Amino acid sequence: MFSNKNRDRDATEIASSTPPSQLQPAKRAGRSGAPSIISADLTVNGTLTSAGDVQIDGCVEGDVHSAGLVIGEKALIRGEIVAEDVTVRGRVNGSIRARKVLLCASCHVEGNILHEAFAVEAGAFFEGNCRHSDNPLSDEAAKPKAIEPKQAPVATASGQPVRQSSPEAVAMPLRTGV
């Protein structure tokens, strides 16, 4: 009805001379715009990856990688979280690696936290280890540091301590004062 033949012809010429990859809308760069939302009635099985912010109110069975992450009060995540900023109001079963971590009063976290900045509100539940890192998002920071295991004394059947490398070493507790 309100057609302009020249405009339609120009659009056809542009479409035919432009590669399809350049005709796609540009992806949202960085953290601008609205966050992606996993609503309360949604369950996701697998890894979520986003260059922007994500808000999860549902259930995620897998890892989450994003720039910013807000975990709602009714949300559940079972997997590793890697993000710049993480705010936890719901439940997390798994490790968290982030520059900034905030555990709100309503949260329940079971897992280790590797962070640059860490804050916990009164009433938050956290069971695990937390460790500071200058760069928690690096792959090297995610690897646990090697800890030399302590060797327990080993005794022979006669009760005399022997060196661990001895072929006659038998693992048994040392008796004292009996």
Rosetta constraint file for C-alpha pairs under 8 A:
AtomPair CA 3 CA 8 HARMONIC 7.63 0.50
AtomPair CA 4 CA 8 HARMONIC 6.24 0.50
AtomPair CA 5 CA 9 HARMONIC 6.02 0.50
AtomPair CA 6 CA 10 HARMONIC 6.09 0.50
AtomPair CA 7 CA 11 HARMONIC 6.24 0.50
AtomPair CA 8 CA 12 HARMONIC 6.29 0.50
AtomPair CA 9 CA 13 HARMONIC 6.27 0.50
AtomPair CA 10 CA 14 HARMONIC 6.16 0.50
AtomPair CA 11 CA 15 HARMONIC 6.09 0.50
AtomPair CA 12 CA 16 HARMONIC 6.15 0.50
AtomPair CA 13 CA 17 HARMONIC 6.18 0.50
AtomPair CA 14 CA 18 HARMONIC 5.90 0.50
AtomPair CA 15 CA 19 HARMONIC 7.82 0.50
AtomPair CA 15 CA 23 HARMONIC 7.58 0.50
AtomPair CA 18 CA 22 HARMONIC 6.69 0.50
AtomPair CA 18 CA 23 HARMONIC 7.07 0.50
AtomPair CA 19 CA 23 HARMONIC 6.93 0.50
AtomPair CA 20 CA 24 HARMONIC 6.88 0.50
AtomPair CA 28 CA 32 HARMONIC 7.11 0.50
AtomPair CA 28 CA 33 HARMONIC 7.72 0.50
AtomPair CA 28 CA 52 HARMONIC 7.67 0.50
AtomPair CA 29 CA 51 HARMONIC 7.12 0.50
AtomPair CA 29 CA 52 HARMONIC 7.41 0.50
AtomPair CA 30 CA 51 HARMONIC 5.89 0.50
AtomPair CA 30 CA 52 HARMONIC 5.49 0.50
AtomPair CA 30 CA 67 HARMONIC 7.81 0.50
AtomPair CA 31 CA 51 HARMONIC 7.04 0.50
AtomPair CA 31 CA 52 HARMONIC 4.41 0.50
AtomPair CA 31 CA 53 HARMONIC 6.01 0.50
AtomPair CA 31 CA 67 HARMONIC 6.97 0.50
AtomPair CA 31 CA 68 HARMONIC 7.88 0.50
AtomPair CA 32 CA 52 HARMONIC 7.18 0.50
AtomPair CA 34 CA 53 HARMONIC 7.59 0.50
AtomPair CA 35 CA 52 HARMONIC 6.79 0.50
AtomPair CA 35 CA 53 HARMONIC 4.70 0.50
AtomPair CA 35 CA 54 HARMONIC 5.05 0.50
AtomPair CA 35 CA 55 HARMONIC 6.37 0.50
AtomPair CA 36 CA 52 HARMONIC 7.75 0.50
AtomPair CA 36 CA 53 HARMONIC 6.33 0.50
AtomPair CA 36 CA 54 HARMONIC 4.69 0.50
AtomPair CA 36 CA 55 HARMONIC 6.11 0.50
AtomPair CA 37 CA 54 HARMONIC 5.86 0.50
AtomPair CA 37 CA 55 HARMONIC 4.77 0.50
AtomPair CA 37 CA 56 HARMONIC 5.82 0.50
AtomPair CA 37 CA 57 HARMONIC 7.48 0.50
AtomPair CA 38 CA 42 HARMONIC 6.32 0.50
AtomPair CA 38 CA 54 HARMONIC 7.78 0.50
AtomPair CA 38 CA 55 HARMONIC 6.28 0.50
AtomPair CA 38 CA 56 HARMONIC 4.70 0.50
AtomPair CA 38 CA 57 HARMONIC 5.74 0.50
AtomPair CA 38 CA 58 HARMONIC 5.80 0.50
AtomPair CA 39 CA 56 HARMONIC 6.51 0.50
AtomPair CA 39 CA 57 HARMONIC 5.02 0.50
AtomPair CA 39 CA 58 HARMONIC 5.24 0.50
AtomPair CA 40 CA 56 HARMONIC 7.74 0.50
AtomPair CA 40 CA 57 HARMONIC 4.62 0.50
AtomPair CA 40 CA 58 HARMONIC 3.90 0.50
AtomPair CA 40 CA 59 HARMONIC 7.41 0.50
AtomPair CA 40 CA 74 HARMONIC 7.21 0.50
AtomPair CA 40 CA 75 HARMONIC 7.07 0.50
AtomPair CA 41 CA 58 HARMONIC 5.92 0.50
AtomPair CA 42 CA 58 HARMONIC 5.23 0.50
AtomPair CA 42 CA 59 HARMONIC 6.49 0.50
AtomPair CA 43 CA 58 HARMONIC 5.94 0.50
AtomPair CA 43 CA 59 HARMONIC 4.64 0.50
AtomPair CA 43 CA 60 HARMONIC 5.80 0.50
AtomPair CA 43 CA 61 HARMONIC 7.65 0.50
AtomPair CA 44 CA 59 HARMONIC 6.23 0.50
AtomPair CA 44 CA 60 HARMONIC 4.73 0.50
AtomPair CA 44 CA 61 HARMONIC 6.06 0.50
AtomPair CA 44 CA 62 HARMONIC 7.75 0.50
AtomPair CA 45 CA 60 HARMONIC 6.04 0.50
AtomPair CA 45 CA 61 HARMONIC 4.74 0.50
AtomPair CA 45 CA 62 HARMONIC 5.96 0.50
AtomPair CA 46 CA 60 HARMONIC 7.47 0.50
AtomPair CA 46 CA 61 HARMONIC 6.13 0.50
AtomPair CA 46 CA 62 HARMONIC 4.67 0.50
AtomPair CA 46 CA 63 HARMONIC 6.81 0.50
AtomPair CA 47 CA 61 HARMONIC 7.99 0.50
AtomPair CA 47 CA 62 HARMONIC 5.08 0.50
AtomPair CA 47 CA 63 HARMONIC 4.68 0.50
AtomPair CA 47 CA 64 HARMONIC 5.82 0.50
AtomPair CA 47 CA 65 HARMONIC 7.79 0.50
AtomPair CA 48 CA 62 HARMONIC 7.50 0.50
AtomPair CA 48 CA 63 HARMONIC 6.25 0.50
AtomPair CA 48 CA 64 HARMONIC 4.73 0.50
AtomPair CA 48 CA 65 HARMONIC 6.09 0.50
AtomPair CA 48 CA 66 HARMONIC 7.92 0.50
AtomPair CA 49 CA 64 HARMONIC 6.04 0.50
AtomPair CA 49 CA 65 HARMONIC 4.71 0.50
AtomPair CA 49 CA 66 HARMONIC 5.78 0.50
AtomPair CA 50 CA 54 HARMONIC 7.31 0.50
AtomPair CA 50 CA 65 HARMONIC 6.28 0.50
AtomPair CA 50 CA 66 HARMONIC 4.67 0.50
AtomPair CA 50 CA 67 HARMONIC 6.98 0.50
AtomPair CA 51 CA 66 HARMONIC 5.59 0.50
AtomPair CA 51 CA 67 HARMONIC 5.70 0.50
AtomPair CA 52 CA 66 HARMONIC 6.08 0.50
AtomPair CA 52 CA 67 HARMONIC 5.15 0.50
AtomPair CA 52 CA 68 HARMONIC 6.56 0.50
AtomPair CA 53 CA 66 HARMONIC 6.25 0.50
AtomPair CA 53 CA 67 HARMONIC 5.50 0.50
AtomPair CA 53 CA 68 HARMONIC 4.37 0.50
AtomPair CA 53 CA 69 HARMONIC 5.80 0.50
AtomPair CA 54 CA 66 HARMONIC 6.76 0.50
AtomPair CA 54 CA 67 HARMONIC 7.86 0.50
AtomPair CA 54 CA 68 HARMONIC 6.16 0.50
AtomPair CA 54 CA 69 HARMONIC 4.94 0.50
AtomPair CA 54 CA 70 HARMONIC 6.44 0.50
AtomPair CA 55 CA 69 HARMONIC 5.77 0.50
AtomPair CA 55 CA 70 HARMONIC 4.72 0.50
AtomPair CA 55 CA 71 HARMONIC 6.01 0.50
AtomPair CA 55 CA 72 HARMONIC 7.19 0.50
AtomPair CA 56 CA 69 HARMONIC 7.63 0.50
AtomPair CA 56 CA 70 HARMONIC 6.28 0.50
AtomPair CA 56 CA 71 HARMONIC 5.01 0.50
AtomPair CA 56 CA 72 HARMONIC 5.93 0.50
AtomPair CA 56 CA 75 HARMONIC 6.25 0.50
AtomPair CA 57 CA 71 HARMONIC 6.31 0.50
AtomPair CA 57 CA 72 HARMONIC 4.79 0.50
AtomPair CA 57 CA 73 HARMONIC 7.15 0.50
AtomPair CA 57 CA 74 HARMONIC 5.98 0.50
AtomPair CA 57 CA 75 HARMONIC 4.50 0.50
AtomPair CA 57 CA 76 HARMONIC 7.74 0.50
AtomPair CA 58 CA 74 HARMONIC 6.90 0.50
AtomPair CA 58 CA 75 HARMONIC 4.77 0.50
AtomPair CA 58 CA 76 HARMONIC 6.48 0.50
AtomPair CA 59 CA 75 HARMONIC 5.65 0.50
AtomPair CA 59 CA 76 HARMONIC 4.73 0.50
AtomPair CA 59 CA 77 HARMONIC 5.87 0.50
AtomPair CA 60 CA 76 HARMONIC 6.32 0.50
AtomPair CA 60 CA 77 HARMONIC 4.79 0.50
AtomPair CA 60 CA 78 HARMONIC 6.30 0.50
AtomPair CA 60 CA 79 HARMONIC 7.87 0.50
AtomPair CA 61 CA 77 HARMONIC 6.09 0.50
AtomPair CA 61 CA 78 HARMONIC 5.00 0.50
AtomPair CA 61 CA 79 HARMONIC 6.41 0.50
AtomPair CA 62 CA 77 HARMONIC 7.25 0.50
AtomPair CA 62 CA 78 HARMONIC 5.87 0.50
AtomPair CA 62 CA 79 HARMONIC 4.68 0.50
AtomPair CA 62 CA 80 HARMONIC 7.10 0.50
AtomPair CA 63 CA 78 HARMONIC 7.43 0.50
AtomPair CA 63 CA 79 HARMONIC 4.63 0.50
AtomPair CA 63 CA 80 HARMONIC 4.66 0.50
AtomPair CA 63 CA 81 HARMONIC 5.85 0.50
AtomPair CA 64 CA 79 HARMONIC 7.34 0.50
AtomPair CA 64 CA 80 HARMONIC 6.34 0.50
AtomPair CA 64 CA 81 HARMONIC 4.87 0.50
AtomPair CA 64 CA 82 HARMONIC 6.30 0.50
AtomPair CA 64 CA 83 HARMONIC 7.99 0.50
AtomPair CA 65 CA 81 HARMONIC 6.04 0.50
AtomPair CA 65 CA 82 HARMONIC 4.82 0.50
AtomPair CA 65 CA 83 HARMONIC 5.75 0.50
AtomPair CA 66 CA 82 HARMONIC 6.62 0.50
AtomPair CA 66 CA 83 HARMONIC 4.94 0.50
AtomPair CA 66 CA 84 HARMONIC 7.29 0.50
AtomPair CA 67 CA 83 HARMONIC 5.06 0.50
AtomPair CA 67 CA 84 HARMONIC 5.06 0.50
AtomPair CA 67 CA 85 HARMONIC 6.75 0.50
AtomPair CA 68 CA 83 HARMONIC 5.76 0.50
AtomPair CA 68 CA 84 HARMONIC 5.63 0.50
AtomPair CA 68 CA 85 HARMONIC 4.78 0.50
AtomPair CA 68 CA 86 HARMONIC 6.07 0.50
AtomPair CA 69 CA 83 HARMONIC 6.71 0.50
AtomPair CA 69 CA 85 HARMONIC 6.18 0.50
AtomPair CA 69 CA 86 HARMONIC 4.83 0.50
AtomPair CA 69 CA 87 HARMONIC 6.32 0.50
AtomPair CA 70 CA 86 HARMONIC 5.95 0.50
AtomPair CA 70 CA 87 HARMONIC 4.83 0.50
AtomPair CA 70 CA 88 HARMONIC 6.15 0.50
AtomPair CA 70 CA 89 HARMONIC 7.68 0.50
AtomPair CA 71 CA 75 HARMONIC 6.05 0.50
AtomPair CA 71 CA 76 HARMONIC 7.90 0.50
AtomPair CA 71 CA 86 HARMONIC 7.80 0.50
AtomPair CA 71 CA 87 HARMONIC 6.17 0.50
AtomPair CA 71 CA 88 HARMONIC 4.87 0.50
AtomPair CA 71 CA 89 HARMONIC 5.58 0.50
AtomPair CA 71 CA 90 HARMONIC 5.71 0.50
AtomPair CA 71 CA 91 HARMONIC 7.82 0.50
AtomPair CA 72 CA 88 HARMONIC 6.92 0.50
AtomPair CA 72 CA 89 HARMONIC 5.16 0.50
AtomPair CA 72 CA 90 HARMONIC 5.21 0.50
AtomPair CA 73 CA 88 HARMONIC 7.93 0.50
AtomPair CA 73 CA 89 HARMONIC 4.68 0.50
AtomPair CA 73 CA 90 HARMONIC 3.98 0.50
AtomPair CA 73 CA 91 HARMONIC 7.48 0.50
AtomPair CA 73 CA 106 HARMONIC 6.59 0.50
AtomPair CA 73 CA 107 HARMONIC 7.06 0.50
AtomPair CA 74 CA 90 HARMONIC 5.53 0.50
AtomPair CA 74 CA 91 HARMONIC 7.53 0.50
AtomPair CA 75 CA 89 HARMONIC 7.98 0.50
AtomPair CA 75 CA 90 HARMONIC 5.06 0.50
AtomPair CA 75 CA 91 HARMONIC 6.06 0.50
AtomPair CA 76 CA 90 HARMONIC 6.33 0.50
AtomPair CA 76 CA 91 HARMONIC 4.77 0.50
AtomPair CA 76 CA 92 HARMONIC 5.82 0.50
AtomPair CA 76 CA 93 HARMONIC 7.85 0.50
AtomPair CA 77 CA 91 HARMONIC 6.41 0.50
AtomPair CA 77 CA 92 HARMONIC 4.85 0.50
AtomPair CA 77 CA 93 HARMONIC 6.17 0.50
AtomPair CA 77 CA 94 HARMONIC 7.66 0.50
AtomPair CA 78 CA 92 HARMONIC 6.08 0.50
AtomPair CA 78 CA 93 HARMONIC 4.78 0.50
AtomPair CA 78 CA 94 HARMONIC 5.81 0.50
AtomPair CA 79 CA 92 HARMONIC 7.77 0.50
AtomPair CA 79 CA 93 HARMONIC 6.40 0.50
AtomPair CA 79 CA 94 HARMONIC 4.83 0.50
AtomPair CA 79 CA 95 HARMONIC 6.94 0.50
AtomPair CA 80 CA 94 HARMONIC 5.24 0.50
AtomPair CA 80 CA 95 HARMONIC 4.88 0.50
AtomPair CA 80 CA 96 HARMONIC 5.97 0.50
AtomPair CA 80 CA 97 HARMONIC 7.90 0.50
AtomPair CA 81 CA 94 HARMONIC 7.49 0.50
AtomPair CA 81 CA 95 HARMONIC 6.21 0.50
AtomPair CA 81 CA 96 HARMONIC 4.68 0.50
AtomPair CA 81 CA 97 HARMONIC 6.07 0.50
AtomPair CA 81 CA 98 HARMONIC 7.87 0.50
AtomPair CA 82 CA 96 HARMONIC 6.10 0.50
AtomPair CA 82 CA 97 HARMONIC 4.83 0.50
AtomPair CA 82 CA 98 HARMONIC 5.81 0.50
AtomPair CA 82 CA 137 HARMONIC 6.74 0.50
AtomPair CA 83 CA 97 HARMONIC 6.57 0.50
AtomPair CA 83 CA 98 HARMONIC 4.96 0.50
AtomPair CA 83 CA 99 HARMONIC 7.26 0.50
AtomPair CA 83 CA 137 HARMONIC 7.35 0.50
AtomPair CA 84 CA 98 HARMONIC 5.06 0.50
AtomPair CA 84 CA 99 HARMONIC 5.04 0.50
AtomPair CA 84 CA 100 HARMONIC 6.41 0.50
AtomPair CA 84 CA 137 HARMONIC 7.75 0.50
AtomPair CA 85 CA 98 HARMONIC 5.94 0.50
AtomPair CA 85 CA 99 HARMONIC 5.99 0.50
AtomPair CA 85 CA 100 HARMONIC 4.75 0.50
AtomPair CA 85 CA 101 HARMONIC 6.06 0.50
AtomPair CA 86 CA 98 HARMONIC 6.62 0.50
AtomPair CA 86 CA 100 HARMONIC 6.22 0.50
AtomPair CA 86 CA 101 HARMONIC 4.90 0.50
AtomPair CA 86 CA 102 HARMONIC 6.27 0.50
AtomPair CA 87 CA 101 HARMONIC 6.04 0.50
AtomPair CA 87 CA 102 HARMONIC 4.79 0.50
AtomPair CA 87 CA 103 HARMONIC 6.20 0.50
AtomPair CA 87 CA 104 HARMONIC 7.22 0.50
AtomPair CA 88 CA 92 HARMONIC 7.93 0.50
AtomPair CA 88 CA 101 HARMONIC 7.86 0.50
AtomPair CA 88 CA 102 HARMONIC 6.23 0.50
AtomPair CA 88 CA 103 HARMONIC 5.08 0.50
AtomPair CA 88 CA 104 HARMONIC 5.92 0.50
AtomPair CA 88 CA 107 HARMONIC 5.88 0.50
AtomPair CA 89 CA 103 HARMONIC 6.71 0.50
AtomPair CA 89 CA 104 HARMONIC 5.23 0.50
AtomPair CA 89 CA 105 HARMONIC 7.08 0.50
AtomPair CA 89 CA 106 HARMONIC 5.25 0.50
AtomPair CA 89 CA 107 HARMONIC 4.42 0.50
AtomPair CA 89 CA 108 HARMONIC 7.74 0.50
AtomPair CA 90 CA 106 HARMONIC 6.42 0.50
AtomPair CA 90 CA 107 HARMONIC 4.61 0.50
AtomPair CA 90 CA 108 HARMONIC 6.21 0.50
AtomPair CA 91 CA 107 HARMONIC 5.74 0.50
AtomPair CA 91 CA 108 HARMONIC 4.70 0.50
AtomPair CA 91 CA 109 HARMONIC 5.77 0.50
AtomPair CA 92 CA 108 HARMONIC 6.39 0.50
AtomPair CA 92 CA 109 HARMONIC 4.78 0.50
AtomPair CA 92 CA 110 HARMONIC 6.22 0.50
AtomPair CA 92 CA 111 HARMONIC 7.64 0.50
AtomPair CA 93 CA 109 HARMONIC 6.11 0.50
AtomPair CA 93 CA 110 HARMONIC 4.93 0.50
AtomPair CA 93 CA 111 HARMONIC 5.95 0.50
AtomPair CA 94 CA 109 HARMONIC 7.80 0.50
AtomPair CA 94 CA 110 HARMONIC 6.27 0.50
AtomPair CA 94 CA 111 HARMONIC 4.69 0.50
AtomPair CA 94 CA 112 HARMONIC 7.00 0.50
AtomPair CA 95 CA 110 HARMONIC 7.88 0.50
AtomPair CA 95 CA 111 HARMONIC 4.84 0.50
AtomPair CA 95 CA 112 HARMONIC 4.72 0.50
AtomPair CA 95 CA 113 HARMONIC 5.75 0.50
AtomPair CA 95 CA 114 HARMONIC 7.94 0.50
AtomPair CA 96 CA 111 HARMONIC 7.41 0.50
AtomPair CA 96 CA 112 HARMONIC 6.34 0.50
AtomPair CA 96 CA 113 HARMONIC 4.72 0.50
AtomPair CA 96 CA 114 HARMONIC 6.22 0.50
AtomPair CA 96 CA 115 HARMONIC 7.99 0.50
AtomPair CA 97 CA 113 HARMONIC 5.92 0.50
AtomPair CA 97 CA 114 HARMONIC 4.76 0.50
AtomPair CA 97 CA 115 HARMONIC 5.95 0.50
AtomPair CA 97 CA 136 HARMONIC 5.70 0.50
AtomPair CA 97 CA 137 HARMONIC 6.15 0.50
AtomPair CA 97 CA 142 HARMONIC 7.69 0.50
AtomPair CA 98 CA 114 HARMONIC 6.53 0.50
AtomPair CA 98 CA 115 HARMONIC 5.17 0.50
AtomPair CA 98 CA 116 HARMONIC 6.97 0.50
AtomPair CA 98 CA 136 HARMONIC 5.86 0.50
AtomPair CA 98 CA 137 HARMONIC 6.21 0.50
AtomPair CA 99 CA 115 HARMONIC 5.22 0.50
AtomPair CA 99 CA 116 HARMONIC 4.62 0.50
AtomPair CA 99 CA 117 HARMONIC 6.02 0.50
AtomPair CA 99 CA 135 HARMONIC 7.37 0.50
AtomPair CA 99 CA 136 HARMONIC 6.28 0.50
AtomPair CA 99 CA 137 HARMONIC 7.28 0.50
AtomPair CA 100 CA 115 HARMONIC 6.27 0.50
AtomPair CA 100 CA 116 HARMONIC 6.01 0.50
AtomPair CA 100 CA 117 HARMONIC 4.70 0.50
AtomPair CA 100 CA 118 HARMONIC 5.92 0.50
AtomPair CA 101 CA 115 HARMONIC 6.71 0.50
AtomPair CA 101 CA 117 HARMONIC 6.30 0.50
AtomPair CA 101 CA 118 HARMONIC 4.91 0.50
AtomPair CA 101 CA 119 HARMONIC 6.31 0.50
AtomPair CA 102 CA 118 HARMONIC 6.11 0.50
AtomPair CA 102 CA 119 HARMONIC 4.90 0.50
AtomPair CA 102 CA 120 HARMONIC 5.90 0.50
AtomPair CA 102 CA 121 HARMONIC 7.81 0.50
AtomPair CA 103 CA 107 HARMONIC 6.24 0.50
AtomPair CA 103 CA 119 HARMONIC 6.30 0.50
AtomPair CA 103 CA 120 HARMONIC 4.74 0.50
AtomPair CA 103 CA 121 HARMONIC 6.15 0.50
AtomPair CA 103 CA 124 HARMONIC 6.29 0.50
AtomPair CA 104 CA 120 HARMONIC 6.29 0.50
AtomPair CA 104 CA 121 HARMONIC 5.12 0.50
AtomPair CA 104 CA 122 HARMONIC 7.74 0.50
AtomPair CA 104 CA 123 HARMONIC 7.76 0.50
AtomPair CA 104 CA 124 HARMONIC 5.79 0.50
AtomPair CA 105 CA 120 HARMONIC 7.68 0.50
AtomPair CA 105 CA 121 HARMONIC 5.15 0.50
AtomPair CA 105 CA 122 HARMONIC 5.64 0.50
AtomPair CA 105 CA 123 HARMONIC 4.52 0.50
AtomPair CA 105 CA 124 HARMONIC 4.16 0.50
AtomPair CA 105 CA 125 HARMONIC 7.67 0.50
AtomPair CA 106 CA 123 HARMONIC 6.87 0.50
AtomPair CA 106 CA 124 HARMONIC 5.82 0.50
AtomPair CA 106 CA 125 HARMONIC 7.85 0.50
AtomPair CA 107 CA 124 HARMONIC 5.32 0.50
AtomPair CA 107 CA 125 HARMONIC 6.02 0.50
AtomPair CA 107 CA 126 HARMONIC 7.98 0.50
AtomPair CA 108 CA 124 HARMONIC 6.54 0.50
AtomPair CA 108 CA 125 HARMONIC 4.71 0.50
AtomPair CA 108 CA 126 HARMONIC 6.07 0.50
AtomPair CA 109 CA 125 HARMONIC 6.10 0.50
AtomPair CA 109 CA 126 HARMONIC 4.78 0.50
AtomPair CA 109 CA 127 HARMONIC 6.27 0.50
AtomPair CA 110 CA 126 HARMONIC 5.99 0.50
AtomPair CA 110 CA 127 HARMONIC 4.85 0.50
AtomPair CA 110 CA 128 HARMONIC 5.92 0.50
AtomPair CA 111 CA 126 HARMONIC 7.85 0.50
AtomPair CA 111 CA 127 HARMONIC 6.33 0.50
AtomPair CA 111 CA 128 HARMONIC 4.83 0.50
AtomPair CA 111 CA 129 HARMONIC 7.04 0.50
AtomPair CA 112 CA 127 HARMONIC 7.92 0.50
AtomPair CA 112 CA 128 HARMONIC 4.95 0.50
AtomPair CA 112 CA 129 HARMONIC 4.72 0.50
AtomPair CA 112 CA 130 HARMONIC 5.66 0.50
AtomPair CA 113 CA 128 HARMONIC 7.53 0.50
AtomPair CA 113 CA 129 HARMONIC 6.24 0.50
AtomPair CA 113 CA 130 HARMONIC 4.51 0.50
AtomPair CA 113 CA 131 HARMONIC 6.33 0.50
AtomPair CA 114 CA 130 HARMONIC 5.78 0.50
AtomPair CA 114 CA 131 HARMONIC 5.00 0.50
AtomPair CA 114 CA 132 HARMONIC 5.88 0.50
AtomPair CA 114 CA 133 HARMONIC 6.46 0.50
AtomPair CA 114 CA 136 HARMONIC 5.81 0.50
AtomPair CA 114 CA 142 HARMONIC 7.78 0.50
AtomPair CA 115 CA 130 HARMONIC 7.48 0.50
AtomPair CA 115 CA 131 HARMONIC 6.38 0.50
AtomPair CA 115 CA 132 HARMONIC 5.07 0.50
AtomPair CA 115 CA 133 HARMONIC 5.68 0.50
AtomPair CA 115 CA 134 HARMONIC 7.86 0.50
AtomPair CA 115 CA 135 HARMONIC 7.95 0.50
AtomPair CA 115 CA 136 HARMONIC 5.61 0.50
AtomPair CA 116 CA 132 HARMONIC 5.52 0.50
AtomPair CA 116 CA 133 HARMONIC 5.37 0.50
AtomPair CA 116 CA 134 HARMONIC 5.76 0.50
AtomPair CA 116 CA 135 HARMONIC 6.97 0.50
AtomPair CA 116 CA 136 HARMONIC 6.58 0.50
AtomPair CA 117 CA 132 HARMONIC 7.56 0.50
AtomPair CA 120 CA 124 HARMONIC 6.65 0.50
AtomPair CA 132 CA 136 HARMONIC 7.81 0.50
AtomPair CA 133 CA 141 HARMONIC 7.11 0.50
AtomPair CA 135 CA 141 HARMONIC 6.84 0.50
AtomPair CA 136 CA 141 HARMONIC 5.54 0.50
AtomPair CA 136 CA 142 HARMONIC 7.08 0.50
AtomPair CA 137 CA 141 HARMONIC 6.96 0.50
AtomPair CA 137 CA 142 HARMONIC 7.59 0.50
AtomPair CA 138 CA 142 HARMONIC 6.84 0.50
AtomPair CA 139 CA 143 HARMONIC 6.96 0.50
AtomPair CA 153 CA 161 HARMONIC 6.86 0.50
AtomPair CA 153 CA 162 HARMONIC 7.91 0.50
AtomPair CA 153 CA 164 HARMONIC 7.83 0.50
AtomPair CA 153 CA 173 HARMONIC 7.67 0.50
AtomPair CA 153 CA 174 HARMONIC 7.44 0.50
AtomPair CA 154 CA 161 HARMONIC 5.79 0.50
AtomPair CA 154 CA 162 HARMONIC 6.12 0.50
AtomPair CA 154 CA 163 HARMONIC 7.14 0.50
AtomPair CA 154 CA 164 HARMONIC 6.50 0.50
AtomPair CA 154 CA 169 HARMONIC 6.39 0.50
AtomPair CA 154 CA 170 HARMONIC 6.48 0.50
AtomPair CA 154 CA 171 HARMONIC 5.50 0.50
AtomPair CA 154 CA 172 HARMONIC 6.36 0.50
AtomPair CA 154 CA 173 HARMONIC 7.14 0.50
AtomPair CA 154 CA 174 HARMONIC 7.43 0.50
AtomPair CA 155 CA 159 HARMONIC 5.33 0.50
AtomPair CA 155 CA 160 HARMONIC 5.37 0.50
AtomPair CA 155 CA 161 HARMONIC 4.31 0.50
AtomPair CA 155 CA 162 HARMONIC 5.68 0.50
AtomPair CA 155 CA 169 HARMONIC 6.24 0.50
AtomPair CA 155 CA 170 HARMONIC 6.10 0.50
AtomPair CA 155 CA 171 HARMONIC 6.64 0.50
AtomPair CA 155 CA 172 HARMONIC 6.24 0.50
AtomPair CA 155 CA 173 HARMONIC 7.23 0.50
AtomPair CA 155 CA 174 HARMONIC 6.50 0.50
AtomPair CA 156 CA 160 HARMONIC 5.67 0.50
AtomPair CA 156 CA 161 HARMONIC 6.52 0.50
AtomPair CA 156 CA 162 HARMONIC 6.81 0.50
AtomPair CA 156 CA 168 HARMONIC 6.63 0.50
AtomPair CA 156 CA 169 HARMONIC 5.57 0.50
AtomPair CA 156 CA 170 HARMONIC 5.60 0.50
AtomPair CA 156 CA 171 HARMONIC 7.98 0.50
AtomPair CA 156 CA 172 HARMONIC 7.91 0.50
AtomPair CA 157 CA 170 HARMONIC 7.13 0.50
AtomPair CA 159 CA 174 HARMONIC 6.66 0.50
AtomPair CA 159 CA 175 HARMONIC 7.41 0.50
AtomPair CA 161 CA 174 HARMONIC 7.99 0.50
AtomPair CA 162 CA 166 HARMONIC 6.80 0.50
AtomPair CA 162 CA 169 HARMONIC 6.62 0.50
AtomPair CA 163 CA 169 HARMONIC 7.45 0.50
AtomPair CA 164 CA 169 HARMONIC 6.52 0.50
AtomPair CA 165 CA 169 HARMONIC 7.47 0.50
